[in-house]
């Protein structure tokens, strides 16, 4: 299957090298939803079939690359189909995060994502940006204007033709949460679930230590990966970055993250946002929203939401600079140069 989600993050899982494993853990790793996954959980239960079933059930509702999924059917005009449990919960989360982020997280951005060539249509970057066409596309975006939800019938209706849904900025974090919740319901208090870089951790690692995750330094895809920082994780963690997935046209780079306020790909100096939150879905959504905002609005937002841990990397005078929120500072194990 082609990639379900478009990852702009790279998190390196940091395990204690050379340290003896003190507790019995089971490891599950493989390929799902167009990316890799790694799960470590205490105990020796075999959850392979259950995990595979969970991920496939999410795909059947949220995969933009599966022509038979609920979201593909909805985007093709079949608006009479009620939302399944995964789509419904993602919609409810998305609506909440839309308002929380002042519209910077928006699942109705599909038309703009397609316009700029970052969607499933694979039509590529536009040779010439027609501002008239772009403004017409922008009229199809804006959750509060273009979508109406009937909670009794569980139906989502567009207010006009051409409205398009895209849950990619939250669906992978949501998938992590569904697997993590499954593990907790089965009595597990020590685990790490990672899908495509989105993470949720609880309890202790096999070495009886805090789970530790490495945050990548923003380098191009052709350069070797190096770490910017290492953080302890309890709950969800996600990173959104503009430094690996972009189009380059002329002397300008166009990042894959769209600014909902302008309709253009972001072009500011903020290149990487890592967020820790209670769930992976919240971390995923807020990382995307903060990256769209830019450095100073993201800092202001983070200060007004002290429940979030935030690690920003931005460019200033040709050098990488970092900003770390108070909550993330408490989780910081090491900050690397």
C-alpha positions in Angstrom: 0.0 0.0 0.0 1.2 3.5 -0.7 1.9 5.8 2.1 -1.2 6.7 4.1 0.3 9.6 5.9 2.9 12.2 4.9 5.6 12.2 7.6 7.6 15.4 8.2 9.2 14.1 11.3 12.1 11.9 12.2 12.3 10.6 15.7 15.1 8.2 16.7 14.2 5.8 19.5 16.9 5.9 22.2 17.4 2.6 24.1 20.1 2.1 26.7 22.9 0.5 24.6 24.7 -2.2 26.4 22.4 -2.3 29.4 20.9 -5.6 30.4 17.2 -6.0 29.9 15.7 -6.2 33.3 12.1 -7.0 32.4 10.4 -9.3 30.0 9.1 -7.3 26.9 7.6 -8.3 23.6 8.6 -6.5 20.5 6.5 -6.0 17.4 7.9 -4.3 14.3 6.9 -4.2 10.7 5.3 -2.3 7.9 1.8 -0.9 8.0 -0.1 2.2 6.8 2.7 2.8 4.3 5.3 3.2 7.0 7.2 1.3 9.7 6.1 0.6 13.2 7.8 -0.5 16.4 6.0 -1.6 19.6 7.6 -2.7 22.9 5.3 -3.9 25.6 5.8 -5.6 28.9 4.9 -9.3 29.1 5.0 -12.2 26.6 1.5 -12.0 25.1 1.2 -12.4 21.3 -0.8 -9.4 20.0 0.4 -9.6 16.4 -3.0 -10.4 14.9 -4.8 -7.8 17.1 -2.3 -5.0 16.1 -2.6 -5.9 12.4 -6.4 -5.9 12.7 -6.4 -2.5 14.4 -4.2 -0.8 11.8 -6.2 -2.3 8.9 -9.5 -1.2 10.4 -8.2 2.4 10.6 -7.0 2.2 7.0 -10.5 1.2 5.9 -11.8 4.4 7.1 -9.0 7.0 6.9 -6.7 6.0 4.0 -6.6 8.5 1.2 -4.8 5.9 -0.9 -7.4 3.2 -0.6 -10.2 3.9 -3.1 -12.6 1.9 -1.0 -12.0 3.7 2.3 -14.7 5.8 3.9 -12.7 9.0 3.4 -12.0 8.3 -0.3 -15.7 7.6 -0.8 -16.7 10.8 1.0 -14.2 12.8 -1.1 -15.7 11.3 -4.3 -19.2 12.7 -3.3 -20.7 9.8 -1.3 -21.7 12.1 1.6 -24.6 9.8 2.6 -22.2 7.4 4.2 -22.1 7.7 8.0 -18.8 8.1 9.7 -17.4 4.9 11.2 -15.9 4.9 14.7 -12.4 5.9 13.6 -13.5 8.6 11.3 -16.0 9.9 13.9 -13.4 10.2 16.6 -10.9 11.8 14.3 -13.6 14.3 13.2 -14.4 15.2 16.8 -10.7 15.5 17.7 -10.1 17.6 14.6 -12.9 20.0 15.3 -11.6 20.5 18.9 -8.1 21.1 17.7 -9.3 23.4 15.0 -10.8 25.8 17.5 -7.9 25.3 20.0 -5.4 26.3 17.4 -7.4 29.3 16.0 -7.8 27.4 12.7 -4.2 26.5 12.1 -5.1 22.8 12.3 -7.7 22.2 9.7 -8.9 18.9 8.3 -10.6 20.7 5.4 -7.3 21.7 3.9 -7.6 18.9 1.3 -8.3 21.2 -1.7 -5.2 23.3 -0.9 -3.0 20.2 -0.4 -4.1 18.9 -3.8 -3.6 22.3 -5.4 0.0 22.4 -4.2 0.7 18.8 -5.3 1.2 17.3 -1.9 -1.9 15.1 -1.9 -2.8 11.7 -3.3 -3.5 13.0 -6.8 0.3 13.2 -7.4 -0.2 15.9 -9.9 3.0 17.7 -8.9 3.8 21.3 -8.0 2.0 23.9 -10.2 4.1 25.3 -12.9 2.5 28.7 -12.3 0.5 29.9 -9.4 -2.7 31.4 -10.6 -3.9 33.6 -7.7 -7.5 33.6 -9.1 -7.6 29.8 -9.0 -5.8 29.8 -5.6 -8.5 32.1 -4.2 -11.2 29.9 -5.5 -9.6 26.9 -3.9 -9.3 28.8 -0.6 -13.1 29.3 -0.6 -13.4 25.5 -0.3 -11.3 25.5 3.0 -12.2 26.4 6.5 -13.8 23.9 8.8 -16.4 26.2 10.3 -17.5 27.4 6.9 -17.5 24.4 4.6 -18.5 21.4 6.8 -21.6 20.6 8.7 -21.9 17.6 11.1 -25.2 15.8 11.9 -24.4 14.1 15.3 -27.7 12.1 15.3 -27.1 10.5 11.9 -23.3 10.7 12.1 -23.2 12.4 8.7 -20.7 15.0 7.6 -22.0 17.3 4.8 -20.1 19.8 2.7 -21.4 23.3 2.2 -20.6 23.4 -1.5 -18.9 21.5 -4.3 -15.3 20.6 -4.1 -14.9 20.4 -0.3 -12.3 17.7 0.5 -11.3 16.0 3.8 -7.8 15.2 4.9 -7.1 13.7 8.3 -3.4 13.0 7.6 -2.2 15.5 10.2 -3.8 13.6 13.0 -4.6 10.1 11.8 -1.1 8.6 12.4 -1.1 9.9 16.0 -4.6 8.6 16.4 -3.5 5.2 15.2 -0.7 5.2 17.9 -3.4 6.0 20.5 -5.7 3.2 19.4 -2.9 0.6 19.7 -1.8 2.1 23.1 -5.3 2.1 24.4 -5.6 -1.5 23.4 -2.5 -2.4 25.3 -3.8 -0.5 28.4 -7.1 -2.3 28.3 -5.2 -5.6 28.4 -3.5 -4.5 31.6 -0.1 -3.2 30.3 1.4 -0.3 32.1 4.8 -0.3 30.4 5.0 0.2 26.6 6.2 2.2 23.7 4.1 2.5 20.5 5.7 4.2 17.5 4.2 4.4 14.0 6.1 6.4 11.4 7.7 8.5 14.1 4.6 9.3 16.1 5.0 8.0 19.6 3.2 7.2 22.8 4.9 5.8 25.9 3.9 4.7 29.4 5.8 3.5 32.4 9.3 2.1 32.0 11.5 0.7 29.2 12.9 -2.9 29.2 16.0 -1.5 31.1 13.6 -0.1 33.8 14.3 3.5 32.7 12.3 6.3 31.3 11.5 5.9 27.6 13.8 8.3 25.7 13.3 9.7 22.2 15.8 11.5 20.1 14.7 14.6 18.1 16.5 15.0 14.8 18.6 18.0 13.9 17.0 19.6 10.7 19.2 18.4 7.9 18.3 17.6 4.3 17.3 14.1 3.3 20.7 13.6 1.7 22.6 14.3 4.9 23.3 11.9 7.7 20.8 12.1 10.6 22.1 13.7 13.8 20.3 14.4 17.0 19.3 17.9 18.3 18.1 16.7 21.7 16.9 13.7 23.7 13.8 13.8 25.8 11.9 11.6 28.3 8.5 10.6 27.1 5.4 9.8 29.1 2.3 10.2 26.9 2.3 11.3 23.3 5.1 12.9 21.2 5.2 14.1 17.6 7.4 16.2 15.4 6.4 18.2 12.3 9.1 19.6 10.1 9.5 21.4 6.8 13.1 20.5 6.1 12.7 17.1 4.4 9.5 17.2 2.3 9.3 20.2 0.0 9.4 21.3 -3.6 12.2 23.5 -4.8 11.4 25.9 -7.6 13.9 28.5 -8.7 15.7 29.6 -5.6 12.7 29.0 -3.3 11.6 26.0 -1.2 7.9 25.2 -0.7 7.3 23.1 2.4 4.5 20.5 2.5 2.8 22.3 5.4 0.1 24.7 4.3 -0.6 27.9 6.1 -4.5 28.0 6.3 -4.4 31.8 6.7 -2.7 32.4 3.3 -3.3 29.2 1.3 0.4 29.0 0.6 3.0 26.5 1.8 4.8 27.9 4.9 8.0 29.9 4.1 9.1 31.2 7.5 12.2 30.3 9.5 10.5 27.7 11.8 11.6 24.3 10.5 10.8 21.8 13.2 8.3 21.5 16.0 8.2 18.7 18.6 5.2 18.5 20.9 4.6 16.3 23.9 1.0 15.9 25.0 -1.3 13.5 26.8 -2.0 11.6 23.6 -0.2 11.1 20.3 -3.1 12.5 18.4 -3.0 15.8 20.3 0.8 16.0 19.9 0.4 15.3 16.1 -2.2 17.9 15.6 -0.5 20.6 17.7 2.9 20.0 16.1 1.3 20.6 12.6 -0.6 23.7 13.8 2.5 25.3 15.5 4.6 24.7 12.4 2.1 26.5 10.3 2.0 29.5 12.7 5.7 30.3 12.5 8.3 31.0 15.3 6.9 33.9 17.3 3.2 32.9 17.2 4.2 29.3 18.1 6.1 30.6 21.1 3.2 32.7 22.2 0.7 29.9 21.7 2.9 27.5 23.7 3.2 29.9 26.6 -0.6 30.1 26.7 -0.9 26.3 26.7 1.5 25.2 29.4 0.0 21.7 29.3 1.9 21.1 26.1 5.7 20.4 26.0 7.2 22.2 23.0 10.6 22.1 21.4 11.1 24.5 18.4 14.0 24.6 16.0 14.3 27.7 13.8 16.8 29.5 11.6 18.2 32.9 12.6 21.1 34.7 11.0 22.1 31.5 9.2 22.3 29.4 12.4 19.9 26.9 14.0 18.3 28.2 17.2 16.1 26.4 19.7 13.2 27.4 22.0 12.0 25.0 24.7 8.9 25.4 26.8 9.0 25.0 30.5 7.2 21.6 30.4 9.5 20.3 27.7 12.5 21.6 29.7 11.5 19.3 32.5 11.6 16.3 30.0 14.9 17.3 28.4 17.6 14.7 29.0 20.2 16.3 26.7 20.4 19.1 24.3 23.1 18.6 21.6 24.9 21.1 19.5 
